[in-house]
């Protein structure tokens, strides 16, 4: 399905920046016409008013003017430059501004947020931005002088392309930047425009990332891979530095940015059909050891204890090495998203040292999650994960501004393509909405889209909790925990396959069209799937630090069969399926941190592990090559305890058939194909066996081998 992302018009902050201008000595001068606009989504009976922080929400509220087309406006004049909260009063109802993603908390209430700018500040206005699949770029930007007409600084006007200044791009006579180039290489690029006036006042810079590629990218066009940075591949031994007196499974093991880059350049991710690469949080973490779960010592190898802003974890590598990672991915058309930790920082972080009493943190209201009278759910917005991880207060506007700026800094400096937001349910929704608003501002200018996926740890009944955060104004999707638990029960524990079909049908009812959730069969917070499938997690085998935790290699053939069944299901589902590093080879492990063992490659793999890797590669390549496996409608054709057959189909009549037969007997099935496949007579081929299948509408005969998997896609001569 087509996903709506570009907003109908620029968001409010962008509108304010694109203020009307006049002429003065040939350099345009900004004006400060700050206007609130309310476009009703339904018919309005009566008046529309605004209550605002600028007059202490005085009553009666200020009336808005109907400009004649059903849209109401209010011009704000004579206000001190700063942020203000406001709400619309529609009839007798208070409403947030539906077109404004930004909000502000005032006296424990959330309001929409408008910024009245300092009109002396110069601004940059994007007039034109076009890019073609062939590599033609046309950019036009205007410098608007501040109202005191200080004039542009001669040495402060720079337009750069991919970091290289373009000396002829700025016209000093008109205050306009212009860049027109041809033949840009395929891949990701960016334009950056900076400007300042002769008083040294800087305009907000324009960061304009874009892709040159033959067709529009879709996040669901391939798989997502979580390369847990410290545990994936050690590319540079000299930055290894484990902490003394910490068990290796909770310590730094040496994985780094250089190691991920090496595997990118070797084609490891290409072979798996990966389109999105997720990496661990990149911020610096504390140097020492700290007591965690079970009274054991842990280090910050995982990245979830930020201790410094805007500085990479030096054991992972430098900012330059991080840029090399994203550049290597982008050359292959792979997007890179970083884990974003916004719920807390480590107590060594300067934000805690400098702002503990400024309202940036939940101090008096905070308790340790899961302790007495501090329930994980009831106190989810204020509790802290442990004593040394102070919990942020997302009702502080100053804090929101700081972390929005930090996030955009990482987006630009590391050239990221989106973020995975950690611990979504533990933050006010202003968190996701603010980050999405900032990303949408860039999308509105360039058309470049960013993936924002959330982690909300829930169980099978958690769909409503997940769905509340998903919208064009917030998250694209979340990791599909309500589907994960039935997948684990059905495929690892051998329970009936009806439960996974029930789960996907429930998903189709719960989430709005266009949702890009991520189905998965493993992640860094749960015990490894194959260890569950092999029966290694009973009793003491579940202890991640104990002597009876799963062995180094799984040898049970049945466990690998179960992995294949599960992968065949998960990697052909709608959304952006996730491969957690190591699952593609059957890496074992008990609970965290034993589920984060060091990755193995090549000759270190046993035959069954290499066979599983080959199986996953075929699935990934099939999804990458066939749009029906990416965006096609999903329809169940047959489901029994040990048999599951479903189709994915497109309106043009093409599709795919997925069959899983766990029984020991061959199954010959007469299928009633539906949707786009009902009238098809095409020839399809199984990606595993090469067996062909002739479609025949409601009389299609499908033979599924015993204990086998088949994925039929259109046969290509």
KETOR-719419 format. One record per residue (C-alpha): residue number from 0; residue in one letter; x, y, z. Coordinates in steps of 0.5 Angstrom, whole numbers, plus 500, padded with zeros to 3 digits. Example, Ala and Ser with C-alpha at 12.3 -4.5 7.8 and 13.67 -1.06 7.14 Angstrom:
2
num;residuo;xx;yy;zz
0;A;525;491;516 .
1;S;527;498;514 .
END
This chain:
717
num;residuo;xx;yy;zz
0;X;500;500;500 .
1;X;502;507;499 .
2;X;504;511;505 .
3;X;503;518;506 .
4;X;509;522;509 .
5;X;509;529;506 .
6;X;505;534;510 .
7;X;500;538;506 .
8;X;504;544;508 .
9;X;510;546;512 .
10;X;509;545;519 .
11;X;508;551;523 .
12;X;515;552;525 .
13;X;517;552;518 .
14;X;512;557;516 .
15;X;514;562;521 .
16;X;521;561;518 .
17;X;519;562;511 .
18;X;516;569;513 .
19;X;514;574;508 .
20;X;519;579;506 .
21;X;520;586;503 .
22;X;526;589;499 .
23;X;532;593;502 .
24;X;538;595;498 .
25;X;536;589;494 .
26;X;537;584;500 .
27;X;530;581;502 .
28;X;529;583;509 .
29;X;524;578;514 .
30;X;518;580;517 .
31;X;515;577;523 .
32;X;508;576;521 .
33;X;506;570;526 .
34;X;499;567;525 .
35;X;496;561;528 .
36;X;491;557;523 .
37;X;486;553;525 .
38;X;483;548;519 .
39;X;477;544;522 .
40;X;477;537;520 .
41;X;470;537;521 .
42;X;464;543;521 .
43;X;465;548;526 .
44;X;458;550;529 .
45;X;460;557;533 .
46;X;466;561;534 .
47;X;473;558;534 .
48;X;478;562;539 .
49;X;485;561;542 .
50;X;487;561;549 .
51;X;495;562;550 .
52;X;500;563;555 .
53;X;502;570;552 .
54;X;496;573;556 .
55;X;496;567;562 .
56;X;491;564;558 .
57;X;486;569;560 .
58;X;478;569;559 .
59;X;475;570;555 .
60;X;479;567;549 .
61;X;482;571;543 .
62;X;477;570;537 .
63;X;480;567;531 .
64;X;477;570;524 .
65;X;474;566;519 .
66;X;478;568;512 .
67;X;472;566;508 .
68;X;474;559;506 .
69;X;473;555;513 .
70;X;480;557;515 .
71;X;481;561;522 .
72;X;487;565;523 .
73;X;489;569;529 .
74;X;495;574;528 .
75;X;500;575;534 .
76;X;503;582;535 .
77;X;508;585;540 .
78;X;510;579;544 .
79;X;517;578;547 .
80;X;521;573;543 .
81;X;520;566;546 .
82;X;516;560;546 .
83;X;509;560;548 .
84;X;503;554;549 .
85;X;496;555;546 .
86;X;490;551;545 .
87;X;484;552;540 .
88;X;477;553;543 .
89;X;472;550;538 .
90;X;465;551;541 .
91;X;466;548;548 .
92;X;472;544;547 .
93;X;479;545;548 .
94;X;484;542;542 .
95;X;491;542;541 .
96;X;493;544;534 .
97;X;492;538;529 .
98;X;497;541;524 .
99;X;503;543;529 .
100;X;507;537;532 .
101;X;511;541;537 .
102;X;508;542;544 .
103;X;510;545;551 .
104;X;508;543;558 .
105;X;505;549;562 .
106;X;503;548;569 .
107;X;502;540;568 .
108;X;498;541;562 .
109;X;500;540;555 .
110;X;499;545;550 .
111;X;501;546;542 .
112;X;507;550;542 .
113;X;509;557;538 .
114;X;515;560;537 .
115;X;515;568;536 .
116;X;522;569;533 .
117;X;527;575;534 .
118;X;526;579;528 .
119;X;533;581;528 .
120;X;535;574;527 .
121;X;537;573;519 .
122;X;533;567;516 .
123;X;534;562;510 .
124;X;529;560;506 .
125;X;529;554;501 .
126;X;525;556;495 .
127;X;527;550;490 .
128;X;530;543;491 .
129;X;529;538;486 .
130;X;533;532;485 .
131;X;532;527;479 .
132;X;534;519;479 .
133;X;539;521;474 .
134;X;543;525;479 .
135;X;541;532;477 .
136;X;540;537;483 .
137;X;537;544;483 .
138;X;537;548;489 .
139;X;535;555;491 .
140;X;536;559;497 .
141;X;534;566;500 .
142;X;538;570;505 .
143;X;533;574;509 .
144;X;536;580;513 .
145;X;534;581;520 .
146;X;529;587;521 .
147;X;535;591;523 .
148;X;538;590;516 .
149;X;545;589;519 .
150;X;547;585;512 .
151;X;550;579;511 .
152;X;557;577;513 .
153;X;561;577;507 .
154;X;565;571;510 .
155;X;559;567;513 .
156;X;555;565;507 .
157;X;557;558;505 .
158;X;553;553;501 .
159;X;556;546;501 .
160;X;555;540;497 .
161;X;557;533;501 .
162;X;562;538;505 .
163;X;565;541;500 .
164;X;564;549;499 .
165;X;561;551;492 .
166;X;564;558;492 .
167;X;560;561;486 .
168;X;553;559;489 .
169;X;552;565;493 .
170;X;550;572;489 .
171;X;552;578;494 .
172;X;547;582;490 .
173;X;541;579;491 .
174;X;542;575;497 .
175;X;541;568;494 .
176;X;544;561;493 .
177;X;544;557;487 .
178;X;546;550;486 .
179;X;545;547;479 .
180;X;549;540;478 .
181;X;549;534;474 .
182;X;551;527;474 .
183;X;551;526;481 .
184;X;553;519;483 .
185;X;548;514;486 .
186;X;547;514;493 .
187;X;546;519;499 .
188;X;548;526;498 .
189;X;547;533;502 .
190;X;547;540;501 .
191;X;548;545;507 .
192;X;547;552;507 .
193;X;550;557;513 .
194;X;549;564;514 .
195;X;550;570;519 .
196;X;550;577;519 .
197;X;555;583;520 .
198;X;553;583;527 .
199;X;555;575;528 .
200;X;548;573;528 .
201;X;547;566;525 .
202;X;541;564;521 .
203;X;539;557;523 .
204;X;542;553;518 .
205;X;539;548;512 .
206;X;541;541;512 .
207;X;538;538;506 .
208;X;540;530;505 .
209;X;538;527;499 .
210;X;538;520;495 .
211;X;540;519;488 .
212;X;537;512;486 .
213;X;533;510;481 .
214;X;526;508;484 .
215;X;523;511;491 .
216;X;526;507;497 .
217;X;521;503;501 .
218;X;523;501;508 .
219;X;519;495;507 .
220;X;523;493;501 .
221;X;527;489;505 .
222;X;530;486;512 .
223;X;532;490;518 .
224;X;539;488;521 .
225;X;541;489;528 .
226;X;548;489;529 .
227;X;549;490;536 .
228;X;556;494;535 .
229;X;560;491;541 .
230;X;558;484;539 .
231;X;558;484;532 .
232;X;565;484;529 .
233;X;572;487;532 .
234;X;575;491;526 .
235;X;580;495;530 .
236;X;584;491;536 .
237;X;587;497;538 .
238;X;580;500;541 .
239;X;579;494;545 .
240;X;579;496;553 .
241;X;575;491;557 .
242;X;574;493;564 .
243;X;577;489;570 .
244;X;573;485;574 .
245;X;567;484;570 .
246;X;565;477;567 .
247;X;566;477;560 .
248;X;559;476;558 .
249;X;557;483;561 .
250;X;564;487;559 .
251;X;566;490;552 .
252;X;568;484;547 .
253;X;571;489;542 .
254;X;566;490;537 .
255;X;566;496;533 .
256;X;564;501;527 .
257;X;570;499;523 .
258;X;568;491;524 .
259;X;561;493;522 .
260;X;564;497;516 .
261;X;568;491;514 .
262;X;562;486;513 .
263;X;558;492;509 .
264;X;564;492;504 .
265;X;565;484;504 .
266;X;557;484;502 .
267;X;555;480;508 .
268;X;548;485;509 .
269;X;547;485;501 .
270;X;547;477;501 .
271;X;542;477;507 .
272;X;537;482;503 .
273;X;538;487;508 .
274;X;536;494;507 .
275;X;536;497;514 .
276;X;542;497;519 .
277;X;540;498;526 .
278;X;546;499;530 .
279;X;547;500;538 .
280;X;547;507;541 .
281;X;553;511;539 .
282;X;554;516;545 .
283;X;560;515;550 .
284;X;558;511;556 .
285;X;561;511;563 .
286;X;568;507;564 .
287;X;567;503;570 .
288;X;563;498;572 .
289;X;556;498;575 .
290;X;551;493;579 .
291;X;546;491;575 .
292;X;541;485;574 .
293;X;542;479;579 .
294;X;547;483;583 .
295;X;552;482;578 .
296;X;557;488;575 .
297;X;556;490;568 .
298;X;559;495;563 .
299;X;556;500;558 .
300;X;558;495;553 .
301;X;551;496;550 .
302;X;551;503;550 .
303;X;544;505;554 .
304;X;548;509;559 .
305;X;550;515;556 .
306;X;555;519;559 .
307;X;557;525;554 .
308;X;553;528;549 .
309;X;555;529;542 .
310;X;561;524;543 .
311;X;562;517;540 .
312;X;563;511;545 .
313;X;571;511;544 .
314;X;571;503;544 .
315;X;566;503;538 .
316;X;570;508;534 .
317;X;571;515;532 .
318;X;566;520;529 .
319;X;570;519;523 .
320;X;569;511;523 .
321;X;562;512;524 .
322;X;561;516;518 .
323;X;565;511;514 .
324;X;560;506;517 .
325;X;554;510;514 .
326;X;558;512;508 .
327;X;559;504;506 .
328;X;552;503;507 .
329;X;549;508;503 .
330;X;554;506;497 .
331;X;549;500;497 .
332;X;543;503;498 .
333;X;542;501;505 .
334;X;539;506;510 .
335;X;543;506;517 .
336;X;538;508;524 .
337;X;542;509;531 .
338;X;539;507;537 .
339;X;536;513;541 .
340;X;536;513;548 .
341;X;532;519;551 .
342;X;529;516;557 .
343;X;535;517;562 .
344;X;542;518;562 .
345;X;548;516;567 .
346;X;549;520;573 .
347;X;556;521;570 .
348;X;553;525;564 .
349;X;554;533;564 .
350;X;546;534;564 .
351;X;545;531;570 .
352;X;551;535;573 .
353;X;548;541;571 .
354;X;541;541;570 .
355;X;539;536;576 .
356;X;535;542;579 .
357;X;533;545;573 .
358;X;527;541;572 .
359;X;530;537;567 .
360;X;529;530;571 .
361;X;524;527;575 .
362;X;527;527;582 .
363;X;522;527;587 .
364;X;517;524;583 .
365;X;522;518;581 .
366;X;523;511;584 .
367;X;527;505;581 .
368;X;522;501;577 .
369;X;520;495;579 .
370;X;521;496;587 .
371;X;516;497;592 .
372;X;510;502;590 .
373;X;514;503;584 .
374;X;510;499;579 .
375;X;513;499;572 .
376;X;507;501;569 .
377;X;503;505;574 .
378;X;510;509;574 .
379;X;512;508;567 .
380;X;513;516;566 .
381;X;517;517;572 .
382;X;521;511;575 .
383;X;528;510;573 .
384;X;531;504;571 .
385;X;536;504;576 .
386;X;539;509;581 .
387;X;545;511;577 .
388;X;540;512;571 .
389;X;536;519;573 .
390;X;530;519;569 .
391;X;528;525;564 .
392;X;522;530;565 .
393;X;520;531;558 .
394;X;515;536;561 .
395;X;521;541;561 .
396;X;521;545;555 .
397;X;529;547;555 .
398;X;530;539;556 .
399;X;526;538;550 .
400;X;530;543;546 .
401;X;536;540;548 .
402;X;535;533;546 .
403;X;532;535;539 .
404;X;538;539;538 .
405;X;542;533;540 .
406;X;538;528;536 .
407;X;539;533;529 .
408;X;546;533;531 .
409;X;547;526;530 .
410;X;543;525;524 .
411;X;547;530;520 .
412;X;554;529;523 .
413;X;553;521;523 .
414;X;549;521;516 .
415;X;543;517;519 .
416;X;537;515;516 .
417;X;532;515;522 .
418;X;532;512;529 .
419;X;530;506;534 .
420;X;527;510;540 .
421;X;528;506;546 .
422;X;523;505;552 .
423;X;518;509;548 .
424;X;512;508;554 .
425;X;517;511;559 .
426;X;517;518;556 .
427;X;511;523;555 .
428;X;509;523;547 .
429;X;512;529;546 .
430;X;519;525;545 .
431;X;517;522;539 .
432;X;512;527;536 .
433;X;518;532;537 .
434;X;523;528;534 .
435;X;518;526;528 .
436;X;516;534;527 .
437;X;524;535;526 .
438;X;525;530;521 .
439;X;518;532;518 .
440;X;521;539;517 .
441;X;527;536;513 .
442;X;522;531;509 .
443;X;518;537;507 .
444;X;524;541;504 .
445;X;527;535;501 .
446;X;522;529;500 .
447;X;528;525;504 .
448;X;524;520;509 .
449;X;526;517;515 .
450;X;524;511;519 .
451;X;522;512;526 .
452;X;521;506;530 .
453;X;519;505;537 .
454;X;521;499;543 .
455;X;515;498;547 .
456;X;516;492;551 .
457;X;509;489;552 .
458;X;505;482;551 .
459;X;500;479;547 .
460;X;495;484;549 .
461;X;499;490;548 .
462;X;497;492;541 .
463;X;493;498;544 .
464;X;499;501;548 .
465;X;503;500;541 .
466;X;498;503;537 .
467;X;498;510;541 .
468;X;505;512;539 .
469;X;504;510;531 .
470;X;502;516;527 .
471;X;504;521;521 .
472;X;506;525;527 .
473;X;510;520;531 .
474;X;512;513;530 .
475;X;512;510;523 .
476;X;511;503;527 .
477;X;514;499;533 .
478;X;517;492;534 .
479;X;511;487;534 .
480;X;512;484;541 .
481;X;504;482;541 .
482;X;506;478;535 .
483;X;513;475;538 .
484;X;510;471;543 .
485;X;505;467;539 .
486;X;511;466;534 .
487;X;515;464;540 .
488;X;510;459;542 .
489;X;508;456;536 .
490;X;515;455;532 .
491;X;520;454;538 .
492;X;515;451;543 .
493;X;511;447;537 .
494;X;504;449;539 .
495;X;499;450;534 .
496;X;500;455;528 .
497;X;493;458;529 .
498;X;496;462;534 .
499;X;500;466;529 .
500;X;495;467;524 .
501;X;490;469;530 .
502;X;496;474;532 .
503;X;497;477;525 .
504;X;489;478;524 .
505;X;489;482;530 .
506;X;494;486;528 .
507;X;490;488;521 .
508;X;485;490;526 .
509;X;489;494;531 .
510;X;494;498;526 .
511;X;492;504;521 .
512;X;494;503;514 .
513;X;501;505;513 .
514;X;504;502;519 .
515;X;511;500;519 .
516;X;511;495;525 .
517;X;517;490;525 .
518;X;516;483;526 .
519;X;522;479;529 .
520;X;524;472;533 .
521;X;529;475;537 .
522;X;532;481;540 .
523;X;537;483;545 .
524;X;532;483;551 .
525;X;530;476;550 .
526;X;533;469;551 .
527;X;535;466;544 .
528;X;530;463;540 .
529;X;534;457;538 .
530;X;536;456;545 .
531;X;528;456;547 .
532;X;527;451;541 .
533;X;533;446;543 .
534;X;530;446;550 .
535;X;536;449;553 .
536;X;533;454;558 .
537;X;529;450;563 .
538;X;531;451;570 .
539;X;538;453;571 .
540;X;539;453;563 .
541;X;536;460;564 .
542;X;541;463;568 .
543;X;545;468;564 .
544;X;551;467;568 .
545;X;550;460;571 .
546;X;555;454;569 .
547;X;549;451;565 .
548;X;547;456;560 .
549;X;546;454;553 .
550;X;553;451;550 .
551;X;557;454;545 .
552;X;553;451;539 .
553;X;546;448;538 .
554;X;547;441;535 .
555;X;539;439;535 .
556;X;537;438;528 .
557;X;530;439;530 .
558;X;532;446;533 .
559;X;534;448;526 .
560;X;528;446;523 .
561;X;524;450;528 .
562;X;528;456;526 .
563;X;527;455;519 .
564;X;519;455;520 .
565;X;520;461;524 .
566;X;524;465;519 .
567;X;520;463;513 .
568;X;514;466;517 .
569;X;517;472;520 .
570;X;521;475;514 .
571;X;515;474;509 .
572;X;510;478;514 .
573;X;508;486;512 .
574;X;512;491;515 .
575;X;520;491;516 .
576;X;522;484;519 .
577;X;528;484;524 .
578;X;534;480;524 .
579;X;537;480;530 .
580;X;545;479;529 .
581;X;546;471;530 .
582;X;539;469;529 .
583;X;541;467;522 .
584;X;546;462;524 .
585;X;543;460;530 .
586;X;547;463;535 .
587;X;545;460;542 .
588;X;544;464;549 .
589;X;540;465;555 .
590;X;537;471;558 .
591;X;541;478;557 .
592;X;547;478;557 .
593;X;548;471;555 .
594;X;543;473;549 .
595;X;549;478;546 .
596;X;555;473;545 .
597;X;560;475;540 .
598;X;558;473;533 .
599;X;561;468;529 .
600;X;562;468;521 .
601;X;565;463;516 .
602;X;569;458;518 .
603;X;567;458;525 .
604;X;560;456;523 .
605;X;558;449;524 .
606;X;555;446;517 .
607;X;547;446;520 .
608;X;549;454;522 .
609;X;551;455;515 .
610;X;545;451;512 .
611;X;541;456;516 .
612;X;545;462;514 .
613;X;543;460;506 .
614;X;536;459;508 .
615;X;535;466;511 .
616;X;539;469;505 .
617;X;534;466;500 .
618;X;528;469;504 .
619;X;532;476;504 .
620;X;533;476;497 .
621;X;526;474;495 .
622;X;523;479;499 .
623;X;528;484;496 .
624;X;526;482;489 .
625;X;519;481;489 .
626;X;514;487;491 .
627;X;509;482;493 .
628;X;513;480;499 .
629;X;514;487;501 .
630;X;507;491;500 .
631;X;502;485;498 .
632;X;496;484;502 .
633;X;496;478;506 .
634;X;491;473;506 .
635;X;490;466;510 .
636;X;489;460;505 .
637;X;490;454;510 .
638;X;491;454;517 .
639;X;492;447;522 .
640;X;496;445;528 .
641;X;502;444;523 .
642;X;500;447;517 .
643;X;500;454;515 .
644;X;499;457;508 .
645;X;498;464;506 .
646;X;499;469;500 .
647;X;501;476;499 .
648;X;498;479;493 .
649;X;498;486;489 .
650;X;493;489;485 .
651;X;497;488;478 .
652;X;495;480;479 .
653;X;502;478;482 .
654;X;504;475;488 .
655;X;507;470;493 .
656;X;505;464;496 .
657;X;508;461;503 .
658;X;507;454;506 .
659;X;510;451;512 .
660;X;508;444;513 .
661;X;511;441;520 .
662;X;508;434;519 .
663;X;512;428;517 .
664;X;507;427;511 .
665;X;507;431;504 .
666;X;501;435;504 .
667;X;497;436;497 .
668;X;492;442;497 .
669;X;487;445;493 .
670;X;487;452;494 .
671;X;482;458;493 .
672;X;487;463;491 .
673;X;484;470;493 .
674;X;485;478;491 .
675;X;490;479;486 .
676;X;491;472;485 .
677;X;484;469;484 .
678;X;484;470;476 .
679;X;492;469;475 .
680;X;494;463;471 .
681;X;502;465;472 .
682;X;507;460;473 .
683;X;511;460;480 .
684;X;517;457;483 .
685;X;519;455;490 .
686;X;526;459;492 .
687;X;528;453;496 .
688;X;527;447;491 .
689;X;526;450;484 .
690;X;519;446;484 .
691;X;514;450;479 .
692;X;507;451;480 .
693;X;502;453;476 .
694;X;496;458;478 .
695;X;489;456;477 .
696;X;485;461;481 .
697;X;480;457;486 .
698;X;483;450;483 .
699;X;490;451;485 .
700;X;494;445;487 .
701;X;500;446;492 .
702;X;504;440;494 .
703;X;508;441;500 .
704;X;514;437;502 .
705;X;514;433;509 .
706;X;517;438;515 .
707;X;518;443;509 .
708;X;518;450;507 .
709;X;516;453;500 .
710;X;516;460;498 .
711;X;513;461;491 .
712;X;514;467;487 .
713;X;513;469;480 .
714;X;518;465;475 .
715;X;522;469;471 .
716;X;525;466;464 .
END
